[in-house]
């Protein structure tokens, strides 16, 4: 947590209200400047309340939003573990974003991880502006796991060293599963990164991130993201004594 800004909110409700307002501000600014807001959603448990808060807002130019995903589990889009299905249930089916502006990583039950990753990389490259040869997302929502992973960038996995494609498939031995994720260069070049961290279970990893490692070779995946436009939003329980 050596770059960007860090905000500690009193409780989870205030955390999600604050992040909702920040996302909507970034959306407004992007639409005013470029006519579109390209947002990559996070999966897992943490962002679900954020998506519910966003769905409650009517004062939004939803027609100009483009929805992407930071990572996906290798399951069909109607599977209970799908990040896309969670986002659809919590947000996308409740707001008038045109269907062709919602871009799931896995679209059908007939897929292979490598093919889905390649097709998603092609979509990002075709539909987004670019910077330094990389697709340029306006905002990427992220969380962090106790092991320092973010999106599906897990410690010790080869995706961490990929520098020739914006999206890759990776097998995560600890999970016994395949994942598909944005790669580090795309996350580093995004216009804004918003990390959302809730709950006392994140005390240990936040202490590590705040005080930092001493050796470059020991960097966790989340510590390898050097984007100056990073914002961390924590509730007091997550921050603890860190």
MDAnalysis code that builds the backbone (N, CA, C; Angstrom):
import MDAnalysis as mda
import numpy as np

u = mda.Universe.empty(726, n_residues=242, atom_resindex=np.repeat(np.arange(242), 3), trajectory=True)
u.add_TopologyAttr("name", ["N", "CA", "C"] * 242)
u.add_TopologyAttr("resid", np.arange(1, 243))
u.add_TopologyAttr("resname", ["UNK", "UNK", "UNK", "UNK", "UNK", "UNK", "UNK", "UNK", "UNK", "UNK", "UNK", "UNK", "UNK", "UNK", "UNK", "UNK", "UNK", "UNK", "UNK", "UNK", "UNK", "UNK", "UNK", "UNK", "UNK", "UNK", "UNK", "UNK", "UNK", "UNK", "UNK", "UNK", "UNK", "UNK", "UNK", "UNK", "UNK", "UNK", "UNK", "UNK", "UNK", "UNK", "UNK", "UNK", "UNK", "UNK", "UNK", "UNK", "UNK", "UNK", "UNK", "UNK", "UNK", "UNK", "UNK", "UNK", "UNK", "UNK", "UNK", "UNK", "UNK", "UNK", "UNK", "UNK", "UNK", "UNK", "UNK", "UNK", "UNK", "UNK", "UNK", "UNK", "UNK", "UNK", "UNK", "UNK", "UNK", "UNK", "UNK", "UNK", "UNK", "UNK", "UNK", "UNK", "UNK", "UNK", "UNK", "UNK", "UNK", "UNK", "UNK", "UNK", "UNK", "UNK", "UNK", "UNK", "UNK", "UNK", "UNK", "UNK", "UNK", "UNK", "UNK", "UNK", "UNK", "UNK", "UNK", "UNK", "UNK", "UNK", "UNK", "UNK", "UNK", "UNK", "UNK", "UNK", "UNK", "UNK", "UNK", "UNK", "UNK", "UNK", "UNK", "UNK", "UNK", "UNK", "UNK", "UNK", "UNK", "UNK", "UNK", "UNK", "UNK", "UNK", "UNK", "UNK", "UNK", "UNK", "UNK", "UNK", "UNK", "UNK", "UNK", "UNK", "UNK", "UNK", "UNK", "UNK", "UNK", "UNK", "UNK", "UNK", "UNK", "UNK", "UNK", "UNK", "UNK", "UNK", "UNK", "UNK", "UNK", "UNK", "UNK", "UNK", "UNK", "UNK", "UNK", "UNK", "UNK", "UNK", "UNK", "UNK", "UNK", "UNK", "UNK", "UNK", "UNK", "UNK", "UNK", "UNK", "UNK", "UNK", "UNK", "UNK", "UNK", "UNK", "UNK", "UNK", "UNK", "UNK", "UNK", "UNK", "UNK", "UNK", "UNK", "UNK", "UNK", "UNK", "UNK", "UNK", "UNK", "UNK", "UNK", "UNK", "UNK", "UNK", "UNK", "UNK", "UNK", "UNK", "UNK", "UNK", "UNK", "UNK", "UNK", "UNK", "UNK", "UNK", "UNK", "UNK", "UNK", "UNK", "UNK", "UNK", "UNK", "UNK", "UNK", "UNK", "UNK", "UNK", "UNK", "UNK", "UNK", "UNK", "UNK", "UNK", "UNK", "UNK", "UNK", "UNK", "UNK", "UNK"])
u.atoms.positions = np.array([
    [0.835, -1.178, 0.000],
    [0.000, 0.000, 0.000],
    [0.886, 1.250, 0.000],
    [1.864, 1.234, -0.926],
    [2.840, 2.304, -0.980],
    [2.418, 3.409, -1.939],
    [1.445, 3.155, -2.793],
    [0.970, 4.172, -3.718],
    [-0.517, 4.391, -3.513],
    [-0.989, 5.562, -3.878],
    [-2.408, 5.857, -3.795],
    [-2.822, 6.370, -2.429],
    [-4.127, 6.430, -2.239],
    [-4.699, 6.972, -1.014],
    [-5.466, 5.885, -0.268],
    [-5.527, 6.034, 1.042],
    [-6.215, 5.056, 1.878],
    [-7.234, 5.776, 2.747],
    [-8.471, 5.268, 2.745],
    [-9.551, 5.852, 3.527],
    [-10.118, 4.775, 4.445],
    [-10.191, 5.080, 5.730],
    [-10.777, 4.159, 6.698],
    [-12.127, 4.712, 7.128],
    [-13.180, 3.925, 6.906],
    [-14.547, 4.329, 7.241],
    [-14.994, 3.631, 8.521],
    [-15.928, 4.246, 9.218],
    [-16.283, 3.795, 10.566],
    [-16.910, 2.408, 10.594],
    [-17.678, 2.068, 9.569],
    [-18.361, 0.776, 9.549],
    [-18.648, 0.382, 8.109],
    [-19.184, -0.826, 7.931],
    [-19.405, -1.343, 6.582],
    [-20.424, -0.510, 5.805],
    [-21.473, -0.063, 6.476],
    [-22.488, 0.749, 5.794],
    [-21.876, 2.018, 5.230],
    [-21.073, 2.696, 6.013],
    [-20.414, 3.920, 5.550],
    [-19.411, 3.603, 4.449],
    [-18.740, 2.474, 4.576],
    [-17.800, 2.044, 3.539],
    [-18.488, 1.952, 2.193],
    [-19.605, 1.238, 2.132],
    [-20.256, 1.015, 0.840],
    [-20.948, 2.264, 0.309],
    [-21.454, 3.102, 1.190],
    [-22.018, 4.373, 0.748],
    [-20.937, 5.250, 0.129],
    [-19.785, 5.275, 0.762],
    [-18.673, 6.091, 0.271],
    [-18.177, 5.593, -1.076],
    [-18.005, 4.281, -1.209],
    [-17.509, 3.737, -2.473],
    [-18.553, 3.902, -3.574],
    [-19.824, 3.748, -3.249],
    [-20.878, 3.985, -4.245],
    [-20.776, 5.394, -4.802],
    [-20.662, 6.379, -3.923],
    [-20.550, 7.767, -4.368],
    [-19.299, 7.982, -5.215],
    [-18.209, 7.335, -4.835],
    [-16.964, 7.494, -5.593],
    [-17.080, 6.886, -6.986],
    [-17.667, 5.713, -7.086],
    [-17.855, 5.093, -8.399],
    [-18.725, 5.974, -9.285],
    [-19.788, 6.518, -8.731],
    [-20.683, 7.354, -9.530],
    [-20.004, 8.654, -9.954],
    [-19.149, 9.192, -9.114],
    [-18.378, 10.374, -9.506],
    [-17.432, 10.049, -10.650],
    [-16.732, 8.933, -10.553],
    [-15.822, 8.523, -11.625],
    [-16.589, 8.250, -12.914],
    [-17.773, 7.663, -12.797],
    [-18.602, 7.415, -13.979],
    [-18.989, 8.733, -14.637],
    [-19.476, 9.671, -13.841],
    [-19.872, 10.981, -14.377],
    [-18.698, 11.654, -15.081],
    [-17.533, 11.636, -14.444],
    [-16.364, 12.291, -15.027],
    [-15.944, 11.637, -16.337],
    [-15.967, 10.301, -16.371],
    [-15.579, 9.588, -17.592],
    [-16.555, 9.875, -18.727],
    [-17.840, 9.886, -18.434],
    [-18.855, 10.149, -19.456],
    [-18.735, 11.578, -19.977],
    [-18.498, 12.506, -19.079],
    [-18.319, 13.900, -19.502],
    [-17.093, 14.052, -20.395],
    [-16.030, 13.325, -20.084],
    [-14.774, 13.476, -20.816],
    [-14.708, 12.651, -22.088],
    [-15.291, 11.426, -22.049],
    [-15.071, 10.498, -23.158],
    [-16.336, 9.828, -23.672],
    [-17.480, 10.108, -23.056],
    [-18.743, 9.572, -23.547],
    [-19.091, 8.174, -23.087],
    [-18.180, 7.506, -22.363],
    [-18.387, 6.148, -21.890],
    [-17.703, 5.969, -20.543],
    [-18.211, 5.012, -19.774],
    [-17.573, 4.632, -18.512],
    [-17.318, 3.139, -18.565],
    [-16.055, 2.759, -18.653],
    [-15.650, 1.356, -18.716],
    [-15.249, 0.901, -17.312],
    [-16.089, 0.067, -16.717],
    [-15.913, -0.386, -15.333],
    [-15.694, -1.887, -15.293],
    [-14.631, -2.332, -14.609],
    [-14.401, -3.765, -14.383],
    [-14.850, -4.121, -12.980],
    [-15.801, -5.038, -12.880],
    [-16.349, -5.448, -11.594],
    [-15.470, -6.506, -10.927],
    [-15.525, -6.525, -9.604],
    [-14.856, -7.556, -8.816],
    [-15.854, -8.658, -8.484],
    [-15.346, -9.848, -8.211],
    [-16.201, -10.955, -7.791],
    [-16.072, -11.204, -6.293],
    [-16.611, -12.318, -5.859],
    [-16.522, -12.687, -4.455],
    [-17.611, -12.056, -3.606],
    [-17.422, -12.126, -2.292],
    [-18.447, -11.669, -1.357],
    [-18.416, -10.159, -1.122],
    [-17.227, -9.584, -1.024],
    [-17.103, -8.202, -0.572],
    [-17.900, -7.195, -1.388],
    [-17.873, -7.235, -2.737],
    [-18.543, -6.158, -3.477],
    [-20.050, -6.293, -3.615],
    [-20.641, -7.342, -3.078],
    [-22.066, -7.547, -3.314],
    [-22.913, -6.395, -2.783],
    [-22.591, -5.903, -1.589],
    [-23.358, -4.792, -1.037],
    [-23.161, -3.524, -1.862],
    [-21.966, -3.324, -2.404],
    [-21.728, -2.183, -3.293],
    [-22.646, -2.249, -4.504],
    [-22.778, -3.428, -5.096],
    [-23.632, -3.558, -6.279],
    [-25.091, -3.286, -5.934],
    [-25.509, -3.727, -4.764],
    [-26.877, -3.429, -4.327],
    [-27.075, -1.924, -4.143],
    [-26.072, -1.249, -3.589],
    [-26.167, 0.204, -3.404],
    [-26.223, 0.922, -4.749],
    [-25.415, 0.481, -5.688],
    [-25.453, 1.093, -7.021],
    [-26.814, 0.892, -7.671],
    [-27.390, -0.296, -7.504],
    [-28.683, -0.603, -8.136],
    [-29.811, 0.258, -7.595],
    [-29.619, 0.816, -6.411],
    [-30.652, 1.649, -5.805],
    [-30.651, 3.075, -6.334],
    [-29.630, 3.432, -7.109],
    [-29.485, 4.804, -7.571],
    [-30.150, 5.003, -8.934],
    [-31.015, 5.974, -8.997],
    [-31.722, 6.274, -10.251],
    [-31.062, 7.416, -11.019],
    [-30.242, 8.213, -10.339],
    [-29.644, 9.400, -10.948],
    [-28.344, 9.068, -11.668],
    [-28.410, 8.092, -12.572],
    [-27.215, 7.568, -13.223],
    [-27.481, 7.420, -14.720],
    [-26.509, 7.793, -15.524],
    [-26.618, 7.646, -16.980],
    [-26.168, 6.236, -17.365],
    [-26.973, 5.261, -16.970],
    [-26.600, 3.855, -17.168],
    [-26.353, 3.508, -18.628],
    [-26.989, 4.201, -19.531],
    [-26.865, 3.863, -20.952],
    [-25.447, 4.043, -21.478],
    [-24.615, 4.743, -20.727],
    [-23.242, 4.990, -21.175],
    [-22.212, 4.168, -20.394],
    [-22.691, 3.230, -19.604],
    [-21.778, 2.344, -18.871],
    [-21.437, 1.128, -19.731],
    [-20.182, 0.688, -19.644],
    [-19.731, -0.578, -20.235],
    [-19.174, -1.427, -19.093],
    [-19.731, -2.614, -18.922],
    [-19.382, -3.469, -17.785],
    [-18.433, -4.585, -18.219],
    [-17.312, -4.642, -17.534],
    [-16.314, -5.689, -17.723],
    [-16.109, -6.417, -16.389],
    [-15.251, -7.412, -16.391],
    [-14.999, -8.186, -15.176],
    [-13.497, -8.357, -14.987],
    [-13.068, -8.212, -13.727],
    [-11.653, -8.362, -13.436],
    [-11.184, -9.801, -13.488],
    [-12.067, -10.719, -13.130],
    [-11.708, -12.131, -13.194],
    [-12.985, -12.963, -13.176],
    [-12.809, -14.246, -13.434],
    [-13.958, -15.150, -13.452],
    [-13.512, -16.550, -13.084],
    [-14.401, -17.247, -12.397],
    [-14.213, -18.673, -12.153],
    [-14.612, -19.425, -13.412],
    [-13.944, -20.533, -13.658],
    [-14.199, -21.275, -14.901],
    [-15.410, -22.180, -14.738],
    [-16.564, -21.530, -14.733],
    [-17.860, -22.198, -14.637],
    [-18.789, -21.536, -15.640],
    [-19.871, -22.204, -16.050],
    [-20.829, -21.581, -16.960],
    [-21.435, -20.316, -16.347],
    [-21.942, -19.397, -17.176],
    [-22.436, -18.117, -16.666],
    [-23.671, -18.221, -15.785],
    [-24.351, -19.366, -15.796],
    [-25.513, -19.536, -14.923],
    [-25.182, -20.364, -13.672],
    [-23.900, -20.629, -13.442],
    [-23.473, -21.418, -12.287],
    [-23.482, -20.549, -11.042],
    [-23.799, -21.130, -9.901],
    [-23.896, -20.361, -8.659],
    [-22.567, -19.718, -8.239],
    [-21.448, -20.229, -8.736],
    [-20.147, -19.663, -8.390],
    [-19.664, -18.588, -9.361],
    [-20.450, -18.308, -10.376],
    [-20.042, -17.348, -11.402],
    [-20.050, -15.919, -10.873],
    [-18.953, -15.199, -11.078],
    [-18.919, -13.775, -10.734],
    [-19.929, -12.986, -11.566],
    [-20.071, -13.381, -12.812],
    [-21.052, -12.719, -13.679],
    [-22.462, -12.885, -13.135],
    [-22.819, -14.102, -12.720],
    [-24.173, -14.332, -12.209],
    [-24.407, -13.511, -10.942],
    [-23.419, -13.447, -10.069],
    [-23.569, -12.629, -8.865],
    [-23.807, -11.169, -9.227],
    [-23.018, -10.641, -10.150],
    [-23.176, -9.242, -10.550],
    [-24.527, -9.013, -11.223],
    [-24.977, -9.983, -11.987],
    [-26.294, -9.833, -12.620],
    [-27.394, -9.809, -11.567],
    [-27.317, -10.706, -10.596],
    [-28.362, -10.767, -9.566],
    [-28.382, -9.521, -8.688],
    [-27.199, -8.979, -8.379],
    [-27.110, -7.860, -7.443],
    [-27.236, -6.498, -8.117],
    [-26.843, -6.408, -9.393],
    [-26.796, -5.104, -10.052],
    [-27.400, -5.088, -11.445],
    [-26.903, -5.930, -12.333],
    [-27.136, -5.728, -13.757],
    [-28.585, -5.906, -14.179],
    [-29.321, -6.802, -13.511],
    [-30.716, -6.974, -13.902],
    [-31.619, -5.883, -13.320],
    [-31.067, -5.009, -12.530],
    [-31.852, -3.953, -11.881],
    [-31.629, -2.570, -12.483],
    [-30.697, -2.454, -13.425],
    [-30.389, -1.154, -14.016],
    [-30.417, -1.269, -15.541],
    [-30.738, -0.161, -16.245],
    [-30.930, -0.226, -17.700],
    [-29.638, -0.075, -18.508],
    [-28.628, -0.879, -18.189],
    [-27.437, -0.917, -19.035],
    [-27.751, -1.801, -20.246],
    [-27.568, -1.313, -21.465],
    [-27.848, -2.143, -22.647],
    [-27.087, -3.464, -22.586],
    [-27.752, -4.513, -22.982],
    [-27.175, -5.851, -22.864],
    [-25.864, -5.979, -23.629],
    [-25.752, -5.287, -24.781],
    [-24.511, -5.397, -25.560],
    [-23.366, -4.598, -24.955],
    [-23.620, -3.932, -23.824],
    [-22.569, -3.211, -23.118],
    [-22.156, -3.931, -21.828],
    [-22.636, -5.155, -21.671],
    [-22.241, -6.021, -20.562],
    [-21.399, -7.152, -21.141],
    [-20.179, -7.298, -20.653],
    [-19.209, -8.187, -21.294],
    [-18.738, -9.277, -20.336],
    [-19.486, -10.380, -20.218],
    [-19.020, -11.487, -19.362],
    [-17.783, -12.148, -19.959],
    [-16.930, -12.664, -19.101],
    [-15.734, -13.365, -19.580],
    [-16.123, -14.691, -20.210],
    [-17.039, -15.416, -19.576],
    [-17.517, -16.700, -20.098],
    [-18.981, -16.530, -20.489],
    [-19.286, -16.780, -21.754],
    [-20.617, -16.491, -22.286],
    [-21.513, -17.706, -22.415],
    [-20.931, -18.893, -22.527],
    [-21.718, -20.108, -22.707],
    [-21.124, -21.221, -21.859],
    [-21.829, -22.338, -21.815],
    [-21.318, -23.495, -21.085],
    [-20.267, -24.256, -21.893],
    [-20.164, -23.953, -23.186],
    [-19.178, -24.609, -24.044],
    [-17.949, -23.705, -24.153],
    [-16.954, -23.945, -23.312],
    [-15.763, -23.100, -23.326],
    [-14.576, -23.895, -22.814],
    [-13.400, -23.409, -23.148],
    [-12.176, -23.842, -22.482],
    [-11.561, -22.602, -21.855],
    [-10.822, -22.735, -20.752],
    [-10.235, -21.547, -20.127],
    [-9.380, -20.716, -21.082],
    [-8.541, -21.378, -21.859],
    [-7.645, -20.648, -22.753],
    [-8.414, -19.904, -23.836],
    [-9.429, -20.556, -24.410],
    [-10.201, -19.895, -25.459],
    [-10.991, -18.716, -24.906],
    [-11.603, -18.892, -23.741],
    [-12.356, -17.793, -23.137],
    [-11.440, -16.614, -22.841],
    [-10.240, -16.884, -22.340],
    [-9.290, -15.802, -22.048],
    [-8.882, -15.065, -23.319],
    [-8.617, -15.807, -24.375],
    [-8.219, -15.183, -25.644],
    [-9.337, -14.321, -26.211],
    [-10.565, -14.827, -26.162],
    [-11.693, -14.067, -26.698],
    [-11.948, -12.809, -25.873],
    [-11.744, -12.904, -24.568],
    [-11.957, -11.725, -23.734],
    [-10.861, -10.689, -23.970],
    [-9.647, -11.144, -24.124],
    [-8.552, -10.225, -24.455],
    [-8.832, -9.513, -25.772],
    [-9.347, -10.247, -26.747],
    [-9.675, -9.642, -28.046],
    [-10.769, -8.588, -27.900],
    [-11.778, -8.876, -27.066],
    [-12.867, -7.922, -26.856],
    [-12.361, -6.651, -26.190],
    [-11.552, -6.787, -25.162],
    [-10.977, -5.615, -24.496],
    [-10.176, -4.758, -25.471],
    [-9.358, -5.418, -26.282],
    [-8.503, -4.705, -27.230],
    [-9.331, -4.001, -28.293],
    [-10.414, -4.630, -28.729],
    [-11.235, -4.066, -29.801],
    [-12.106, -2.914, -29.331],
    [-12.590, -2.956, -28.099],
    [-13.630, -2.021, -27.660],
    [-13.144, -0.912, -26.734],
    [-11.968, -1.048, -26.170],
    [-11.456, -0.024, -25.258],
    [-10.397, 0.827, -25.947],
    [-10.265, 2.082, -25.497],
    [-9.085, 2.845, -25.919],
    [-7.845, 2.174, -25.358],
    [-6.685, 2.581, -25.834],
    [-5.459, 1.937, -25.365],
    [-4.460, 2.968, -24.876],
    [-3.546, 2.484, -24.040],
    [-2.438, 3.299, -23.555],
    [-1.214, 2.404, -23.475],
    [-0.157, 2.804, -24.110],
    [1.081, 2.016, -24.139],
    [0.827, 0.601, -24.656],
    [-0.163, 0.468, -25.536],
    [-0.475, -0.819, -26.129],
    [-1.389, -1.699, -25.313],
    [-1.921, -1.183, -24.191],
    [-2.788, -1.967, -23.319],
    [-4.182, -1.370, -23.270],
    [-5.231, -2.208, -23.213],
    [-6.597, -1.688, -23.063],
    [-6.713, -0.838, -21.807],
    [-7.416, 0.279, -21.934],
    [-7.453, 1.257, -20.844],
    [-8.843, 1.297, -20.223],
    [-8.978, 0.664, -19.069],
    [-10.223, 0.690, -18.306],
    [-10.294, 1.967, -17.476],
    [-11.509, 2.501, -17.328],
    [-11.659, 3.701, -16.509],
    [-11.494, 3.393, -15.026],
    [-12.157, 2.342, -14.564],
    [-12.108, 1.986, -13.137],
    [-12.123, 0.472, -13.002],
    [-11.278, -0.032, -12.125],
    [-11.254, -1.460, -11.803],
    [-11.534, -1.600, -10.310],
    [-12.563, -2.366, -9.968],
    [-12.866, -2.674, -8.572],
    [-12.115, -3.935, -8.176],
    [-11.497, -3.910, -7.001],
    [-10.674, -5.025, -6.554],
    [-10.863, -5.267, -5.067],
    [-10.614, -6.485, -4.667],
    [-10.495, -6.843, -3.262],
    [-9.114, -7.413, -3.028],
    [-8.862, -7.873, -1.831],
    [-7.590, -8.529, -1.540],
    [-7.860, -9.694, -0.598],
    [-7.240, -10.830, -0.901],
    [-7.399, -12.007, -0.065],
    [-6.361, -12.062, 1.044],
    [-6.571, -12.898, 2.042],
    [-5.602, -13.030, 3.140],
    [-4.208, -13.428, 2.676],
    [-4.117, -14.067, 1.493],
    [-2.816, -14.469, 0.962],
    [-2.209, -13.417, 0.044],
    [-2.870, -12.266, -0.084],
    [-2.345, -11.197, -0.927],
    [-2.752, -11.294, -2.378],
    [-3.679, -12.187, -2.720],
    [-4.132, -12.228, -4.112],
    [-5.161, -11.132, -4.356],
    [-5.267, -10.725, -5.606],
    [-6.314, -9.809, -6.032],
    [-6.732, -10.222, -7.426],
    [-8.026, -9.962, -7.784],
    [-8.601, -10.599, -8.976],
    [-8.300, -12.101, -8.840],
    [-7.763, -12.733, -9.902],
    [-7.315, -14.128, -9.756],
    [-5.812, -14.216, -9.966],
    [-5.120, -13.244, -9.397],
    [-3.662, -13.221, -9.411],
    [-3.186, -13.768, -8.063],
    [-2.932, -15.071, -8.024],
    [-2.588, -15.759, -6.777],
    [-1.069, -15.912, -6.639],
    [-0.571, -15.924, -5.403],
    [0.867, -16.124, -5.203],
    [1.356, -17.414, -5.851],
    [2.531, -17.328, -6.461],
    [3.176, -18.509, -7.009],
    [2.600, -19.033, -8.306],
    [1.697, -18.288, -8.959],
    [1.107, -18.760, -10.207],
    [1.731, -18.024, -11.399],
    [1.819, -18.689, -12.548],
    [2.546, -18.111, -13.685],
    [1.896, -16.876, -14.288],
    [0.621, -16.631, -14.013],
    [-0.035, -15.457, -14.581],
    [0.638, -14.167, -14.110],
    [1.316, -14.207, -12.978],
    [1.964, -13.007, -12.447],
    [3.067, -12.492, -13.353],
    [3.609, -13.351, -14.186],
    [4.726, -12.959, -15.060],
    [4.294, -12.749, -16.507],
    [3.004, -12.833, -16.775],
    [2.525, -12.646, -18.148],
    [2.514, -11.162, -18.496],
    [3.147, -10.822, -19.607],
    [3.250, -9.417, -20.010],
    [2.989, -9.232, -21.498],
    [2.267, -10.197, -22.104],
    [2.011, -10.073, -23.542],
    [0.533, -10.185, -23.896],
    [-0.346, -10.211, -22.891],
    [-1.779, -10.281, -23.146],
    [-2.518, -9.667, -21.962],
    [-3.651, -9.010, -22.213],
    [-4.386, -8.384, -21.107],
    [-5.186, -9.351, -20.247],
    [-5.409, -10.551, -20.739],
    [-6.214, -11.545, -20.019],
    [-5.552, -12.900, -20.179],
    [-5.567, -13.700, -19.109],
    [-4.979, -15.036, -19.204],
    [-5.740, -16.011, -18.316],
    [-5.675, -17.271, -18.689],
    [-6.203, -18.357, -17.865],
    [-5.075, -18.889, -16.993],
    [-5.421, -19.286, -15.777],
    [-4.405, -19.782, -14.865],
    [-4.998, -20.882, -14.003],
    [-4.232, -21.940, -13.806],
    [-4.633, -22.976, -12.870],
    [-4.086, -22.618, -11.495],
    [-4.974, -22.654, -10.496],
    [-4.585, -22.302, -9.128],
    [-4.562, -23.596, -8.316],
    [-3.374, -24.157, -8.081],
    [-3.299, -25.455, -7.393],
    [-4.001, -25.478, -6.041],
    [-3.874, -24.397, -5.281],
    [-4.489, -24.370, -3.952],
    [-5.998, -24.546, -4.016],
    [-6.607, -24.047, -5.106],
    [-8.053, -24.157, -5.271],
    [-8.452, -25.389, -6.067],
    [-7.477, -25.995, -6.736],
    [-7.793, -27.114, -7.621],
    [-8.711, -26.700, -8.747],
    [-8.504, -25.481, -9.265],
    [-9.436, -24.937, -10.256],
    [-8.711, -23.973, -11.188],
    [-9.346, -23.751, -12.343],
    [-8.871, -22.750, -13.285],
    [-9.598, -21.437, -13.041],
    [-8.906, -20.349, -13.265],
    [-9.482, -19.015, -13.228],
    [-9.053, -18.248, -14.483],
    [-9.778, -17.201, -14.787],
    [-9.415, -16.291, -15.865],
    [-9.358, -14.894, -15.265],
    [-8.314, -14.138, -15.592],
    [-8.108, -12.861, -14.919],
    [-7.463, -11.832, -15.839],
    [-7.757, -10.568, -15.562],
    [-6.917, -9.504, -16.100],
    [-5.493, -9.725, -15.611],
    [-4.534, -9.379, -16.428],
    [-3.138, -9.504, -16.041],
    [-2.644, -8.196, -15.410],
    [-1.474, -8.270, -14.791],
    [-0.953, -7.119, -14.066],
    [-0.811, -5.856, -14.916],
    [-0.322, -5.930, -16.175],
    [-0.165, -4.685, -16.925],
    [-1.467, -3.911, -17.124],
    [-2.574, -4.599, -17.376],
    [-3.850, -3.912, -17.574],
    [-4.283, -3.215, -16.290],
    [-4.100, -3.880, -15.162],
    [-4.474, -3.288, -13.879],
    [-3.571, -2.091, -13.577],
    [-2.303, -2.201, -13.895],
    [-1.377, -1.093, -13.640],
    [-1.722, 0.154, -14.451],
    [-2.267, -0.035, -15.654],
    [-2.540, 1.103, -16.527],
    [-3.952, 1.669, -16.377],
    [-4.821, 1.031, -15.602],
    [-6.191, 1.532, -15.460],
    [-6.183, 2.968, -14.941],
    [-7.192, 3.728, -15.331],
    [-7.264, 5.124, -14.890],
    [-7.456, 5.228, -13.373],
    [-8.225, 4.278, -12.803],
    [-8.468, 4.279, -11.363],
    [-8.610, 2.849, -10.872],
    [-8.024, 2.562, -9.718],
    [-8.226, 1.291, -9.028],
    [-8.870, 1.588, -7.684],
    [-9.943, 0.886, -7.378],
    [-10.595, 1.017, -6.078],
    [-10.554, -0.325, -5.376],
    [-9.797, -0.406, -4.287],
    [-9.761, -1.603, -3.457],
    [-10.780, -1.441, -2.336],
    [-11.581, -2.476, -2.110],
    [-12.593, -2.473, -1.056],
    [-12.258, -3.615, -0.094],
    [-12.066, -3.280, 1.177],
    [-11.645, -4.280, 2.158],
    [-12.523, -4.138, 3.392],
    [-13.198, -5.225, 3.741],
    [-14.138, -5.193, 4.861],
    [-13.865, -6.348, 5.817],
    [-13.966, -6.092, 7.112],
    [-13.981, -7.162, 8.102],
    [-12.652, -7.438, 8.766],
    [-12.729, -7.943, 9.987],
    [-11.539, -8.172, 10.799],
    [-10.648, -9.272, 10.242],
    [-11.174, -10.104, 9.365],
    [-10.366, -11.154, 8.774],
    [-9.258, -10.633, 7.877],
    [-9.276, -9.331, 7.574],
    [-8.254, -8.747, 6.708],
    [-7.175, -7.993, 7.497],
    [-7.205, -8.071, 8.835],
    [-6.222, -7.335, 9.648],
    [-4.782, -7.692, 9.289],
    [-4.504, -8.998, 9.195],
    [-3.123, -9.434, 9.001],
    [-2.579, -8.987, 7.657],
    [-3.364, -9.152, 6.590],
    [-2.864, -8.765, 5.273],
    [-2.717, -7.250, 5.180],
    [-3.609, -6.498, 5.807],
    [-3.488, -5.041, 5.759],
    [-2.261, -4.557, 6.518],
    [-1.942, -5.196, 7.635],
    [-0.718, -4.852, 8.355],
    [0.485, -5.045, 7.450],
    [0.497, -6.137, 6.724],
    [1.596, -6.408, 5.777],
    [1.644, -5.341, 4.685],
    [0.495, -4.988, 4.135],
    [0.473, -4.035, 3.037],
    [0.862, -2.629, 3.487],
    [0.458, -2.262, 4.687],
    [0.766, -0.924, 5.180],
    [2.245, -0.788, 5.540],
    [2.802, -1.820, 6.161],
    [4.188, -1.716, 6.623],
    [5.185, -2.232, 5.598],
    [4.695, -3.044, 4.668],
    [5.488, -3.393, 3.509],
    [6.535, -4.472, 3.727],
    [6.893, -5.187, 2.638],
    [7.967, -6.176, 2.684],
    [9.322, -5.480, 2.589],
    [10.350, -6.202, 2.882],
    [11.695, -5.638, 2.825],
    [12.445, -6.036, 1.548],
    [12.005, -7.100, 0.893],
    [12.730, -7.585, -0.278],
    [11.778, -7.674, -1.472],
    [12.259, -7.212, -2.618],
    [11.435, -7.190, -3.818],
    [10.941, -8.579, -4.186],
    [11.786, -9.590, -3.978],
    [11.414, -10.948, -4.393],
    [10.300, -11.526, -3.524],
    [9.971, -10.885, -2.411],
    [8.920, -11.396, -1.538],
    [7.581, -10.701, -1.751],
    [7.464, -9.890, -2.785],
    [6.236, -9.146, -3.016],
    [5.058, -10.079, -3.281],
    [3.947, -9.804, -2.638],
    [2.697, -10.499, -2.913],
    [2.084, -9.945, -4.191],
    [1.141, -10.684, -4.810],
    [0.536, -10.174, -6.049],
    [-0.001, -8.751, -5.930],
    [-0.725, -8.445, -4.865],
    [-1.301, -7.106, -4.741],
    [-0.211, -6.045, -4.594],
    [0.952, -6.417, -4.061],
    [2.058, -5.470, -3.904],
    [2.790, -5.228, -5.219],
    [2.496, -6.012, -6.234],
    [3.136, -5.832, -7.528],
    [2.364, -4.870, -8.426],
    [1.257, -4.351, -7.928],
    [0.485, -3.371, -8.689],
    [0.987, -1.975, -8.328],
    [1.613, -1.321, -9.280],
    [2.133, 0.032, -9.045],
    [1.341, 1.007, -9.903],
    [0.156, 1.337, -9.430],
    [-0.700, 2.283, -10.140],
    [-0.897, 3.493, -9.226],
    [-0.437, 4.679, -9.631],
    [-0.547, 5.845, -8.756],
    [-1.980, 6.304, -8.520],
    [-2.908, 5.780, -9.319],
    [-4.316, 6.176, -9.183],
    [-5.102, 5.111, -8.418],
    [-4.500, 4.649, -7.332],
    [-5.088, 3.601, -6.498],
    [-5.710, 4.220, -5.258],
    [-6.909, 3.743, -4.924],
    [-7.591, 4.190, -3.713],
    [-8.011, 2.959, -2.915],
    [-7.702, 2.977, -1.630],
    [-8.077, 1.895, -0.728],
    [-9.206, 2.376, 0.173],
    [-10.265, 1.582, 0.256],
    [-11.401, 1.888, 1.122],
    [-11.560, 0.735, 2.112],
    [-11.355, 1.035, 3.401],
    [-11.374, 0.028, 4.445],
    [-12.436, 0.390, 5.465],
    [-13.069, -0.618, 6.063],
    [-13.859, -0.300, 7.251],
    [-12.955, -0.449, 8.476],
    [-13.417, 0.095, 9.611],
    [-12.579, 0.106, 10.812],
    [-12.224, -1.297, 11.266],
    [-13.119, -2.253, 11.060],
    [-12.828, -3.621, 11.465],
    [-11.682, -4.205, 10.675],
    [-11.620, -3.893, 9.390],
    [-10.516, -4.388, 8.558],
    [-9.206, -3.730, 8.934],
    [-9.265, -2.432, 9.200],
    [-8.039, -1.696, 9.531],
    [-7.478, -2.148, 10.881],
    [-8.336, -2.346, 11.866],
    [-7.888, -2.798, 13.177],
    [-6.747, -1.944, 13.688],
    [-5.657, -2.578, 14.052],
    [-4.484, -1.876, 14.562],
    [-3.411, -1.733, 13.510],
    [-3.749, -2.019, 12.254],
    [-2.742, -1.957, 11.188],
    [-2.198, -0.550, 11.013],
])
